[in-house]
Amino acid sequence: MAAQTKTAVDYAFEEAASRGAGLRALYVWHPPLLGALDEQAAQQDCRRLLSETVAGRGAAYPDVELHHEVVRGHPVKVLTEACAHALGLVVGSRGLGGFTGLLLGSVSQGVLYHALCPVMAVPHPKH
């Protein structure tokens, strides 16, 4: 699991716990435009990765009700629609090149522009 993903997931659980809220974890799967793809196998891999990403958090945050799902589509569109009635949206931000921590990735920028709720872009932890 990427460090920014772990940090963002931890932050999301902490925020949900502090607000007495449930948590919806989404893995947005955007299939490639070209090339053959075993869609069923790809979605199974996505479900496995999502399960691994949130694994173990239930013990640390027993009061946080967790729902997770794999959704097919463009990440910005799916996340923006999914958070329309949410208290907030947490995304990881990896930064780019020499400007790590100053610049956001395209998904973070997109949801910051389009989301109808507060967006928390959690930066990549410094090593």
Accessible surface in RSA format (square Angstrom, percent):
REM  Atomic radii and reference values for relative SASA: ProtOr
REM  Chains: A
REM  Algorithm: Lee & Richards
REM  Probe-radius: 1.40
REM  Slices: 20
REM RES _ NUM      All-atoms   Total-Side   Main-Chain    Non-polar    All polar
REM                ABS   REL    ABS   REL    ABS   REL    ABS   REL    ABS   REL
RES MET A   1   129.15  66.9  40.69  26.9  88.46 210.6  56.92  48.4  72.23  95.7
RES ALA A   2    51.97  47.8  32.70  50.5  19.27  43.8  44.12  62.1   7.85  20.8
RES ALA A   3    35.03  32.2  23.51  36.3  11.52  26.2  28.52  40.2   6.51  17.2
RES GLN A   4    36.25  20.3  36.25  26.5   0.00   0.0   4.85  10.3  31.40  23.8
RES THR A   5    49.19  35.0  46.24  46.9   2.96   7.0  28.21  37.9  20.98  31.7
RES LYS A   6   104.87  51.2 104.87  64.3   0.00   0.0  73.78  66.4  31.09  33.1
RES THR A   7    44.44  31.6  40.92  41.5   3.52   8.4  34.09  45.8  10.35  15.7
RES ALA A   8     8.54   7.9   8.02  12.4   0.52   1.2   8.35  11.8   0.19   0.5
RES VAL A   9    23.84  15.7  21.94  19.9   1.90   4.6  23.84  20.7   0.00   0.0
RES ASP A  10    34.17  23.9  34.17  34.0   0.00   0.0  15.47  36.4  18.71  18.7
RES TYR A  11    72.96  34.1  71.31  40.6   1.65   4.3  46.80  35.2  26.16  32.2
RES ALA A  12    12.66  11.6  10.80  16.7   1.85   4.2  11.50  16.2   1.15   3.1
RES PHE A  13     2.11   1.1   2.11   1.3   0.00   0.0   2.11   1.3   0.00   0.0
RES GLU A  14    86.81  49.8  82.39  62.3   4.41  10.5  23.93  46.3  62.88  51.3
RES GLU A  15    39.71  22.8  39.53  29.9   0.18   0.4   9.20  17.8  30.51  24.9
RES ALA A  16     6.99   6.4   2.53   3.9   4.46  10.2   6.03   8.5   0.96   2.5
RES ALA A  17    44.51  40.9  22.97  35.5  21.54  49.0  25.30  35.6  19.21  50.9
RES SER A  18    86.35  73.0  42.61  56.9  43.74 100.8  51.83 110.4  34.51  48.4
RES ARG A  19   143.46  60.2 110.25  56.2  33.22  79.1  40.72  55.7 102.74  62.3
RES GLY A  20    74.66  92.1   0.00   N/A  74.66  92.1  37.83 103.8  36.82  82.5
RES ALA A  21    23.78  21.9  13.63  21.0  10.15  23.1  22.06  31.1   1.72   4.5
RES GLY A  22    48.97  60.4   0.00   N/A  48.97  60.4  18.61  51.1  30.37  68.0
RES LEU A  23    31.95  17.8  27.80  19.9   4.15  10.4  30.44  21.4   1.51   4.1
RES ARG A  24   119.17  50.0  95.28  48.6  23.89  56.9  46.06  63.0  73.11  44.3
RES ALA A  25    17.21  15.8  10.95  16.9   6.26  14.2  17.21  24.2   0.00   0.0
RES LEU A  26    36.58  20.4   8.38   6.0  28.20  70.9   8.38   5.9  28.20  75.9
RES TYR A  27    69.00  32.2  65.41  37.2   3.59   9.3  38.38  28.8  30.61  37.7
RES VAL A  28    26.62  17.5   6.38   5.8  20.23  48.8   6.38   5.5  20.23  54.9
RES TRP A  29    21.27   8.5  20.21   9.8   1.07   2.5  11.56   6.2   9.71  15.8
RES HIS A  30    97.47  53.3  75.05  52.2  22.43  57.4  38.95  40.1  58.53  68.1
RES PRO A  31    22.47  16.4  18.76  17.1   3.71  13.5  18.76  15.5   3.71  23.0
RES PRO A  32    79.28  57.8  52.71  48.0  26.57  96.6  64.05  52.9  15.23  94.6
RES LEU A  33   167.74  93.4 133.50  95.5  34.24  86.1 136.36  95.8  31.38  84.4
RES LEU A  34   157.40  87.7 142.63 102.0  14.77  37.1 144.94 101.8  12.46  33.5
RES GLY A  35    68.29  84.2   0.00   N/A  68.29  84.2  38.64 106.0  29.66  66.4
RES ALA A  36   113.05 103.9  69.19 106.8  43.86  99.8  79.36 111.8  33.69  89.3
RES LEU A  37    81.95  45.6  46.54  33.3  35.41  89.0  51.88  36.4  30.07  80.9
RES ASP A  38    94.81  66.4  79.56  79.2  15.25  36.1  39.48  92.9  55.33  55.2
RES GLU A  39    69.25  39.8  65.68  49.7   3.56   8.5  24.25  46.9  45.00  36.7
RES GLN A  40   128.43  71.8 120.03  87.7   8.39  20.0  39.17  83.4  89.25  67.7
RES ALA A  41    39.50  36.3  37.21  57.4   2.29   5.2  38.39  54.1   1.11   2.9
RES ALA A  42    16.12  14.8   9.55  14.7   6.58  15.0  14.89  21.0   1.23   3.3
RES GLN A  43    43.99  24.6  43.99  32.2   0.00   0.0   1.62   3.4  42.38  32.1
RES GLN A  44    97.61  54.6  92.20  67.4   5.41  12.9  25.06  53.4  72.55  55.0
RES ASP A  45    72.65  50.9  72.36  72.0   0.29   0.7  11.87  27.9  60.78  60.6
RES CYS A  46     5.90   4.5   5.90   6.6   0.00   0.0   0.00   0.0   5.90   6.4
RES ARG A  47   114.50  48.1 112.83  57.5   1.67   4.0  58.42  79.8  56.08  34.0
RES ARG A  48   118.93  49.9 111.32  56.7   7.61  18.1  66.55  91.0  52.38  31.7
RES LEU A  49    71.06  39.6  70.60  50.5   0.46   1.2  70.67  49.6   0.39   1.1
RES LEU A  50    10.07   5.6   9.68   6.9   0.38   1.0  10.07   7.1   0.00   0.0
RES SER A  51    50.85  43.0  47.02  62.8   3.83   8.8  30.28  64.5  20.57  28.8
RES GLU A  52    92.51  53.1  81.50  61.7  11.01  26.2  44.12  85.3  48.39  39.5
RES THR A  53    21.31  15.2  21.05  21.3   0.26   0.6   6.99   9.4  14.32  21.6
RES VAL A  54    10.83   7.1   7.52   6.8   3.31   8.0   7.52   6.5   3.31   9.0
RES ALA A  55    64.05  58.9  42.78  66.0  21.27  48.4  52.22  73.5  11.83  31.3
RES GLY A  56    62.77  77.4   0.00   N/A  62.77  77.4  39.33 107.9  23.44  52.5
RES ARG A  57    23.59   9.9  23.49  12.0   0.10   0.2  13.77  18.8   9.82   6.0
RES GLY A  58    46.78  57.7   0.00   N/A  46.78  57.7  36.86 101.2   9.92  22.2
RES ALA A  59    95.15  87.5  59.02  91.1  36.13  82.2  70.82  99.7  24.33  64.4
RES ALA A  60    69.32  63.7  37.03  57.1  32.29  73.5  47.69  67.2  21.63  57.3
RES TYR A  61    45.23  21.1  41.53  23.6   3.70   9.6  26.53  19.9  18.70  23.1
RES PRO A  62   105.84  77.1  73.97  67.4  31.87 115.8  79.16  65.4  26.68 165.8
RES ASP A  63   136.86  95.9 106.35 105.9  30.50  72.1  36.97  87.0  99.88  99.6
RES VAL A  64    12.74   8.4   1.13   1.0  11.62  28.0   1.33   1.2  11.42  31.0
RES GLU A  65   111.91  64.3 102.10  77.2   9.81  23.4  45.31  87.6  66.60  54.4
RES LEU A  66    54.43  30.3  28.78  20.6  25.65  64.5  28.78  20.2  25.65  69.0
RES HIS A  67   106.33  58.1 102.33  71.1   4.00  10.2  73.55  75.8  32.78  38.1
RES HIS A  68    83.68  45.7  57.84  40.2  25.84  66.1  27.81  28.7  55.87  65.0
RES GLU A  69    71.30  40.9  64.59  48.9   6.71  16.0  27.95  54.1  43.35  35.4
RES VAL A  70    31.26  20.6   3.67   3.3  27.59  66.5   3.67   3.2  27.59  74.8
RES VAL A  71    36.42  24.0  33.25  30.1   3.17   7.6  36.42  31.6   0.00   0.0
RES ARG A  72   127.79  53.7 103.32  52.7  24.47  58.3  33.60  45.9  94.20  57.1
RES GLY A  73    20.33  25.1   0.00   N/A  20.33  25.1  20.33  55.8   0.00   0.0
RES HIS A  74    89.31  48.8  84.51  58.7   4.81  12.3  51.69  53.3  37.62  43.8
RES PRO A  75    27.77  20.2  27.77  25.3   0.00   0.0  27.77  22.9   0.00   0.0
RES VAL A  76    21.82  14.4  21.82  19.8   0.00   0.0  21.82  19.0   0.00   0.0
RES LYS A  77   125.10  61.0 118.57  72.8   6.53  15.5  93.56  84.2  31.54  33.6
RES VAL A  78    16.97  11.2  14.96  13.5   2.01   4.8  16.13  14.0   0.84   2.3
RES LEU A  79    22.18  12.4  22.17  15.9   0.01   0.0  22.17  15.6   0.01   0.0
RES THR A  80    23.42  16.7  22.31  22.6   1.11   2.6  22.31  30.0   1.11   1.7
RES GLU A  81   106.42  61.1  88.06  66.6  18.36  43.7  46.52  90.0  59.89  48.9
RES ALA A  82    31.22  28.7   7.67  11.8  23.54  53.6  15.23  21.4  15.99  42.4
RES CYS A  83     4.00   3.0   2.90   3.2   1.10   2.6   4.00  10.1   0.00   0.0
RES ALA A  84    33.29  30.6  20.76  32.0  12.53  28.5  20.76  29.2  12.53  33.2
RES HIS A  85   185.95 101.6 146.61 101.9  39.34 100.6 109.23 112.6  76.72  89.3
RES ALA A  86    43.45  39.9  21.85  33.7  21.60  49.1  31.08  43.8  12.37  32.8
RES LEU A  87   126.62  70.5 105.72  75.6  20.89  52.5 109.58  77.0  17.03  45.8
RES GLY A  88    25.01  30.8   0.00   N/A  25.01  30.8   3.93  10.8  21.08  47.2
RES LEU A  89    21.83  12.2  20.29  14.5   1.54   3.9  21.83  15.3   0.00   0.0
RES VAL A  90    35.17  23.1  12.67  11.5  22.50  54.2  12.67  11.0  22.50  61.0
RES VAL A  91    14.31   9.4   9.78   8.9   4.52  10.9  14.31  12.4   0.00   0.0
RES GLY A  92    30.34  37.4   0.00   N/A  30.34  37.4   5.89  16.2  24.44  54.7
RES SER A  93     7.60   6.4   4.86   6.5   2.74   6.3   2.69   5.7   4.90   6.9
RES ARG A  94   121.90  51.2 112.96  57.6   8.94  21.3  38.45  52.6  83.45  50.6
RES GLY A  95     7.49   9.2   0.00   N/A   7.49   9.2   0.16   0.4   7.33  16.4
RES LEU A  96    75.91  42.3  73.15  52.3   2.76   6.9  75.08  52.7   0.84   2.2
RES GLY A  97    71.14  87.7   0.00   N/A  71.14  87.7  45.98 126.2  25.16  56.4
RES GLY A  98    85.44 105.4   0.00   N/A  85.44 105.4  41.86 114.9  43.58  97.6
RES PHE A  99   120.83  60.5 119.49  74.0   1.34   3.5 120.83  73.3   0.00   0.0
RES THR A 100    68.52  48.7  51.79  52.5  16.73  39.9  35.15  47.2  33.37  50.4
RES GLY A 101    49.87  61.5   0.00   N/A  49.87  61.5  18.73  51.4  31.14  69.7
RES LEU A 102   139.26  77.6 109.87  78.6  29.39  73.9 112.84  79.2  26.41  71.1
RES LEU A 103    74.36  41.4  72.58  51.9   1.77   4.5  73.94  51.9   0.42   1.1
RES LEU A 104    45.89  25.6  43.94  31.4   1.95   4.9  43.94  30.9   1.95   5.2
RES GLY A 105     2.89   3.6   0.00   N/A   2.89   3.6   2.88   7.9   0.01   0.0
RES SER A 106    88.59  74.9  75.76 101.1  12.83  29.5  50.22 106.9  38.37  53.8
RES VAL A 107    50.21  33.0  49.15  44.5   1.06   2.6  49.15  42.7   1.06   2.9
RES SER A 108     3.70   3.1   3.22   4.3   0.48   1.1   0.00   0.0   3.70   5.2
RES GLN A 109    97.46  54.5  91.10  66.6   6.36  15.1  27.18  57.8  70.28  53.3
RES GLY A 110    14.95  18.4   0.00   N/A  14.95  18.4  14.93  41.0   0.02   0.0
RES VAL A 111     0.00   0.0   0.00   0.0   0.00   0.0   0.00   0.0   0.00   0.0
RES LEU A 112    83.34  46.4  58.47  41.8  24.88  62.5  58.69  41.2  24.66  66.4
RES TYR A 113   180.44  84.2 150.40  85.6  30.04  78.2 109.13  82.0  71.31  87.9
RES HIS A 114    93.23  51.0  80.59  56.0  12.64  32.3  41.61  42.9  51.61  60.1
RES ALA A 115    19.64  18.1   0.46   0.7  19.17  43.6   0.46   0.6  19.17  50.8
RES LEU A 116   142.47  79.3 108.89  77.9  33.59  84.4 115.77  81.3  26.71  71.9
RES CYS A 117    17.68  13.4   2.23   2.5  15.45  36.3   9.41  23.8   8.27   8.9
RES PRO A 118    90.11  65.7  77.11  70.3  13.01  47.3  89.40  73.8   0.72   4.5
RES VAL A 119    28.38  18.7   3.22   2.9  25.15  60.6   3.22   2.8  25.15  68.2
RES MET A 120    50.63  26.2  45.91  30.4   4.71  11.2  41.51  35.3   9.12  12.1
RES ALA A 121    33.99  31.3   9.54  14.7  24.45  55.6   9.61  13.5  24.39  64.6
RES VAL A 122    12.93   8.5  11.79  10.7   1.14   2.8  12.93  11.2   0.00   0.0
RES PRO A 123    77.10  56.2  74.15  67.6   2.95  10.7  74.55  61.6   2.55  15.8
RES HIS A 124    44.70  24.4  36.60  25.4   8.10  20.7  15.46  15.9  29.24  34.0
RES PRO A 125    49.41  36.0  39.69  36.2   9.72  35.3  49.41  40.8   0.00   0.0
RES LYS A 126   186.04  90.8 152.41  93.5  33.63  80.1 100.83  90.8  85.20  90.8
RES HIS A 127   192.74 105.3 116.44  80.9  76.29 195.2 116.99 120.6  75.74  88.1
END  Absolute sums over single chains surface
CHAIN  1 A     8047.0       5953.6       2093.3       4790.4       3256.6
END  Absolute sums over all chains
TOTAL          8047.0       5953.6       2093.3       4790.4       3256.6
